[in-house]
């Protein structure tokens, strides 16, 4: 389980760096400044949560069940949240109207929030050293 989480964290981290570079250089002049900033928001949230996956994969403070739930919520949350933001920001470059998938953004955000809440509840259950 931990290996899978760590690999996913590294993959999402690599993709965040690549997409960030693409957004900063490849999309310059192709989409508006506002759309570039929106794209960057997707990259930023993806990187934050990629790093979180690396932490989740290493921590002993979460049960395997909680790690598994957190993993799936983070992966689907990043795909839905950041992925829909990337699509919406580059909407003018394609013939497909990505506004039809705009509801994926808040769903992804809810999944990301849920992953943080799973961790929070687990941290409250930790017995304090005396």
N, C-alpha and C positions, 0 to 999 in steps of 0.2 A: 504494500500500500504506500509506504513512504517513498519508495523509488518512483512509483507512478506520479505521485504528487510533485516530487522534485523535478522530474522530467517535464511535466506540464508547466511548472513554474518557469523553467529555463526556456521552453519553447515560446511561451507567451511573452517572456522578457525579450528574447531575440526578435520576435515579431514586432514588439512595441518599438524597439530601436529602429528596425528597418522601416516600419510604417511612419515613425517620427521623421526619419530622414526623407522618406518619400514625400510626406506632407510638407516639409519645410522647403524642399528643393524641386521635386517633381511636379507638385501641384501649384507652385508659384506662377502666377499669371494665368492659370487655367480656371481657378475658382476665386471667388471674392475673398477679401481679407477676413470677413466675418465667417465664411465657410472654412477658411484655413484655421481660424481659432477654434471653431467647433471640432474640426478634425483633431486638433491638438488636445482638446479635452478628452476625446476618446483614447488617444495614445496615453495620456497622463493616467487616466483611470485604469487602463490595461496594465501599465507598468506598476502602479501601486499594488494591484491585486496579483500580479505575477510575483512580486516580492513577498506578498502575504502567503502565496502558495509555498514558496521556499521556506518560510517560517513554519507554516503548518506541518510541512513534511519533516521538520526537525524537532518539533516540540514534543515533550513527553507529558504535557499538561492537558492534552486532549485524548479522549478515548479513541480507539480505532473507529468506532461507529460515528463519533463526532467528526473525526478527520474525514471519513468517507463522505458524510453529508456536506461538510464545509467544502470539500474538493468539488463535488458536483455543482453546488450552488455557485461557487466561484467561477468554474469553467463556463457553465451556461450563462451566468450573469455577465461575464466578460464578452462572450460571443454575442449575446443579445444587446447589451448596453453599448459596448464599444463598436461592435459590428454594425449596429443600426446607425450609430453616429457617423461612422465612416461612410456608409451608404448615403445617408441624408446629406452629408457635407459635399459629397461628389455627385449629387443628384443631377446637376446640370450637364454632366459629362456623358450621360447615358440616355438611352431612349426609354428605359424602364423608370417608372415613377416610384421612387423609394418611399414617398410619403405614405404609401399604402401599408408599409411595415413600421410606421412611426410608433405604434403601441409596443413594439419590442423594447424600445428604450426604457420606459418606466418599469416594464416587467423585469428587464435585466437589472435595473437599479434595485428593485425589491429583492431579487435573488442575492445581490451583493450585500445588501443590508442584512438579510437573513443569515448569511455566512458569518458576519460580524456578531450577530446576536447569539448564534450557536456557540461561538467562542466565549462570549461574555458569560453566558449561563454556565459553561463549563468552568470558567475561571472562578465564579462564585462558589462552586462546589469544592474547590481546592481547600484541603485542611491546612490551617496555618500552623507553622512550626512553633513549638512552645519553648 
